[in-house]
Amino acid sequence: MLRLPSLTWMLAGLVLLLAPSAFSHPAPDGFAKLAARLSPSVVNISTSQKVEGDLPLFPKGSPLERFNDTFGRGGPRTENSLGSGFVIDPDGIIITNDHVIKGADEIDVTFPDGTTLVAEVVGHDVATDLAVLRVQSENPLPAVPLGDSDTALSGDWVLAIGNPFGLGGSLSVGIISARNRDIQSGRYDDFIQTDAAINRGNSGGPLFNMDGEVIGVNSAILSPSGGSVGIGFAIPSNLVRQVADQLLKYGHTRRGWLGVSVRSITREVAQTFGLDKATGALVVSITSGGPAQKAGLEVGDLITRFDDSVIADSRGLTRIAADSEIGRKVKVHYIRGKKARVTSVTIGRLQEDDDEEADTRPSTTEPTSGQVMGMSLSVLDNTLRRRYNIRSDVAGLVVTDIAVGSDAASKIRVGDVVEEIGWKAVATVEDARARVAALEKSGKGPVALLINRHGELLPRALKY
């Protein structure tokens, strides 16, 4: 008993002696030198957009009614927004988020020294929310390098610089909280999560490591209040580099394409393929005439490997296929029933929505939107595809609103695409109404719907 205190002190002393060598990434003494070196490359981005339409009128009889003639009527008005960006090339190449400059008529870039330059859009990618801008400057601009985001680890220190709420040059510090986050914003989700404070206006700004390299582009936050609660998300720099290179070279992205829709599986489903754990990507639909169909793949096949890469889930296959070189032949390993098979697939090019010159809305005199079973449904066009991040090969009716209290409210989400009703495809609102009416007349119970949610096909049943 008398020896415990001395033993405790000995152990405490041992811990103190080991502490410096036990942690490979100790907290830095400060960030002032790093911030001074990096801040000149981080810019404020302000955009303006002309919007047609009248502003709302003040109510009749209101003390403010007299201002209606001044503020409530008239033609176009200008809307402004703010964001961040950073220079990656001294010749004036800037990275930011697509949503920062989306729809802008004018884009101004302001540097920390007060210099403001007009920017032009080199290219943008809705799928990854990235954009590349170019400014013309008489002198070389301060630039920062893109690092290797694959080497970033949970617990590493990071530094964010940006323009939150218009407060340019704001710096916040934190750590990487997690990697490979899927926040359901698109099919290429692979975010770095950080607790560094990120707020409105930080979008498009850089997330630096302690070597001064950009390892992410700050893009989104999870917050019940709209302000930072320590859960921010950044696009990894390796994805940024790949997209930026394509935008600079082609003006648009060029992604590989298999021609399949896939979903992840549960352990129970895995057992039907003779597997003891949930892995792979289940093929739920195949594009007619696409690379996968030509290679002999079928709905119900479970893809387990793509060349030398093991496929853990549907997200993994989507990313690796998109990253593949167009025209390249790859070996795809899959299971059909319980039998392992291999086929060779020639990668095609994914047709991006932005590449389409023609509107995809069907030519029809029928209504293009309407209410069906508590859902506001609209025929898909390019605008709706971009708004809800819907692929060009998805067909059906997109859900734009849901009635409160309807059966659909607890089962359907805005942005879902209704592909089938009663196991028959629907292309127009009238198709949907006629199909529901026929099923209701038959008295067969709830209406079966096949929903496409970010490439995942989900069966749903709605009560009349």
N, C-alpha and C positions, 0 to 999 in steps of 0.2 A: 504493500500500500504506500509506503513512504517513497518507493522508487518511481511511482507513476509520474509525479511532477517533473523529475529530471528527465525521464524518458520522453515525456511530452515535449519538453523544451528541445531535446535532441532531435526529435522528429520535425519540429517546427523549423529548427535551424537547417536541417537537411533539405526541407522543401524550399527554404529561401535560397540555399546554395544552388539548387537545381533549377530554380525558376527561370533564370536568364536563358539557359540552354534548352529548357523544355518547350518553350514557345518560339516557333520560327517566325511569327509575324507579330512582334510586340507593338503596342500602341505608340505611334510617333509622338515626338515632343511637341509638334505643332504642324500647321499646314500652310503657314504664311508664305514660305518660299515657293512651295508647289503651286499655290494659288496665283502668286505673282507671275510665275512662268507660264501658266496655262490660260489665265483669264483673257489675255489679248486675242486669243483665237476663238473665244466664245462670243456669239453675236445675238443681238435682239432682232427679232423678225416681226415686222408689223405689216398687215395686209389690209386692203380695202376692197370692197365688193359692192357694186351697184345692185340694189334689189328693187324690183318693180312692185308696185302695189301701195295702197293707202295704209297709213297708220290708223289704229282704232280711234274712234271718236269718243270724246267725253260725253257722258249721259246728258240728255236734255233736262234742263233745270238745274244742272250742276253748276257750282260757282265757277268751274273751269270751262264751261260750255263756250265762252267767248273766244277760247284759244283754238277751237276746232278749225276755223278758217286758216289759222296760221300753221298748226302742227298736224291736223288730222286729215287734210286733203292734199291732193297733188300727185305727182308722178313718182319717179324713182327716188330712192334715198340711198345713202351710203352706210354700210356696216363695216366696222373695223374689228380686227382681232390681233392678239399678240401671242408670240411664241419665242422659241429659242433655236439656235443652230450652232454649228461650229465649222471652221475651215479645215479641210483636209489636204488642200493643195495651195501653195502660194500664188498660183495663177488665178485663184478666185473660185474654187469649187467648194461648195458648202453643203452639208448634210442637215436635214431636218425631218420632221414628220410630214406625211402627206396631209393629215388632217389640219395641220397648221396653215398650209397654203391652198387648201382645196377651194376651188371656185373663185380664187382671188383675181381681181382685175389688175391690181398693182401690188408689188412686193418690195418693201424697203428693208435694207439690212443695215443696222447701226452697230458700229464697233465701240469698244470701251472708251476710245479716245474721242468719241463724238462724231466720227466720220460716218456719213450715211450714203449708201450706194444702192442704186436700183438693181434688182435681181431678176433674172429670167429663169424659167423652169426648164432644166435640161430633160428631166423625165421624172415620173412618179409611179409608185406601185401601191395600189390600193390594198392588195393582199397582205403586204407586210407593213403598211403605213409608213413608207419611207419616200423621201423625195430628195432630188439633187438639184441645187441651184447654182447659177454662175453669176458672178459680178465682175465688172471691169474696173481694174485699179491701175494707176500709173506705177505704183510700187508693189513689190512682192508682199503678200499678206502673211501674217503669222499663222502657221498651221500646226496642227497636232496629229500624231500618228494613230492609226487604228491598231490596237493590240490584238492578242490572241485570246478571245473570250473562253476558249476551251480550257485554258489554264487557270481561269478564275475559280476560286473555291469558296464554299460557304464559310463565313467567318473572316474573309479578307476585308481589309479596310478599303472603302471607296469614297470618292468625292464627287459631288454634283455641283455644276455651275450652270446658272440659267437666269431666266427673266420672269420669276414668279410675280404675278399681279402687276407686271410692268416695272418691277424693281430690278433693273439690269445689274448683272455682275454679282448676283446673290450666290453665296456658297453654303452648302450644307454637307455634313459628313456622316457616314454610317458604315455599316458592313453589308456584305452580301448575305442575305437571309436564306436564300434557297436558289437552286438552279432548275432549269427545264420546266418552268411553270406554264400551265395551260389555263388561260383565263377566259377561254371561250370567245375570243375576239376574232378568230379566223383559223383557217386550216393549217397555218404555219406557226402557230403559237409555240414559243420556246423561250420564254422570258427569264431574265435575271431578276430576282426579287431582292429589294434592298429596303433598309429602314432609314436611309438618308431622306431628309425631308424633300418631297417633291409636291409641288402645287401647280395650280393653273398658271400657265405661262412658262413652266419648265419644259413643256412638251417640245421635243426636238433637240434638247440640250444634251451634252455629253455626261457620261458617268465614267470617271477616271479611276485607274488603279494607282498605287503609290509610286509607280514608275512614270506617271504622267501620260500613260497610254489610254486611249478611249476603249473601254471594253463593253460599252452599251450606249444606246440612245434612249433617254428617258421618254416614256410614251404614255403611261397610264398609272392611275392610282386606284386603290380600293378604299372607299371612304363613305361612311353614312352621312357625313356632314359636308362633303365637297372639298374639305381641306385635308392636309396631310395627317395621317394617323400612324405613320411608320410602315405603310405597306405600299411600296411603289414598284413599278415594273419597267425594265429597260430591254430593248431589243439587242441581242448579243452582237458584238462587233463583227464576228465572222459572217453572220448573215448580212449585216450592213455592207461589208466589203463586197460580197458576192452580188448583191442587188445593185449597189452603186456602180460597180464595174460594168454591168450589163446596161444600165441606164446611160452611162457615159459612152458606151460603144454603140448601142443600138437605139437609144431613146426610149426603150421599153424593155421589159424582162423577157427572157426566153427560158421557159421551164420545161422539164421533161414530163412526159405523160404516159401513163399506163392504160388509161381507159377503163378504170374500175372505180366503183365506190366501195369503201371498206369500213368496217367497224371493229372495235376491240371486242374481245369475248370474255365471258365469265369462266370461272373454274368448272362449273357444271357443263358448259358448252365444250370446254377443252377436253373433258373426259369422253365426250362422244367421238373425238378424234384420236383417242388413245393417249392423251397427254395428261400428266399429273399436275400441271399448273397452267394458268391462263397466259398464253403467249401467242403472238402472230396476229394477222389481220384477216378477218373474214370477208370474203367477197360477197356483197349484197346486191350489186348490179354491175352490168358490163355494157359499155358503149358499143353499139353495133358497128362493126367494121374497124374498131379500135385495135391497138397493139395487143391487148390481152386476149381479145376474142380470136384474133388471127393466130395467136400462140396456143390456143386450145384451152385457155382458162374458162371456168364456168362458175356461175353463182353457186355458193356453198363451199367453194374451195377455201382452204385456210393457208395463206401465204406465210411461210416461216422464215425464209431467207431470201435476200436480194443480193445476188453475187456472194460476196464474202461477209455481208452484214446480216446479223440476226435481227429479225423483225419482232420487237417486243409488243407493239400495239399498232393501231391504225395511224396514229400520229407519226410514228417512226417511218412507216412505209410511205406516207404522203410526202414527208420531207425528203427522204432519200430518192424517191422517184423524181421529185421536182428538181433536185440537184443534179440529176444524171444528164449526161451529154446527149443531145438530140441525135438520133441515128445510131447510137451505140447499142450493141447486142449484150444483153445481160441474162444470166441464168437465174430463173425464179424457182425456188423450191417451195412446194406446197403439198398439202395433204388433202386427198379426196376420199371421203369415208374414213378409213384408217390406214390407207395406203399412201406412202410417201412417193411423190413424183417430182420431176424436174422438167422444165421447158425453157426454151430460149425466146426472149421477147426483145423486139427492136423498139427502142424508146421513141415515141413520137413527140410532137411539140404541143404543149397545152395552149389551147386557144383562149387567150385572156379576153375578158369583156371589153377592155379598152381597145383591142385590136379590131373589134367589129365595127364596120362602118354603118351597117344597116341596123335599124331598131329591130329587136327580136319580138316585139309585140305582134301577135297574129293579126292579119288583115281581116277585120270583121266589123259589122255594123252593130253587133251585140254590145251590151254594157261591158266596160273593161273592169268594173269594180262593183261590189255589192255585198249584201249581208246574207250569210248562209249559216244556220245553226249557231248564232251568236258570234260568228267570225266575220270580220270585214276582209273580203278576199279581193285581190287584184291580179289581173293578167301581168305576167312578168315582162318588163322591158329593161333596157340597159340601166336606166336611172335606179330602178328598184333593185336590180342585181348589185349595183355598186353600194347602195345604201345598206343592204342586208348581207353583203358579201356572199352572194349566191353564184355558183359556178355557171358558166355558159351552157354546160350540157345538162343542167337540171331543168325539167319541165314540170309545169303545174301552175297552181295559184298561190301567191304569197299572202300570208296573213299580216295585215297592217294594223289591225286593232281587234280587241276582244271585248265583248259585252260583259260587264260586271254581273256576277251572279249566274252566268250561263255555265253549262256543263263544260264547255270548252275552256273556261277561265282557269281551271285547275289542271288541264291536260295539254293545252296548246300554248305556244309562245309566239309573240310577235316576231316575224322573220322566218317562221316555219313555212315550208312549202308543202301544200297539199297536192301530192302526186296522184293519189287514187282515192276514190270513194266507192265502197262496196267492191273493192278489188278491180275497179275499172278506171282507166286513166281519165283525168279531167283537164281540159285546156282552157275553158271559158267559165264565166260565172253561171251562164245558162246551163252548161254541162253539169255543174255541181248541183244546181237547184233541181234539175230534172232527175238526177241520180238519187238525191235525197228523197224526192217525192215518190219515186218508184219503190224505193226500199221501205218507206213509211207505209205505202199502200199494201205492200206484201206482208206487213206485220211480222217481220223477221227479227224484231228486237233492235238493239243499238246499232248505229251506223258505223261500220268499220272504215277507218281512214288510214292511209299510208303517208306518213309525214317524213319529209326530208329536213333534217336539222343539222346544218353544217356538214353535209355529206353523210350523215348517219340516218339510216332509214328506220323509222320507229312506227310500230302499229299502235293505233289508238282507237277507242270505241266511244262514241258520243251518243247520249240519250237525246231523243226527240224533244 
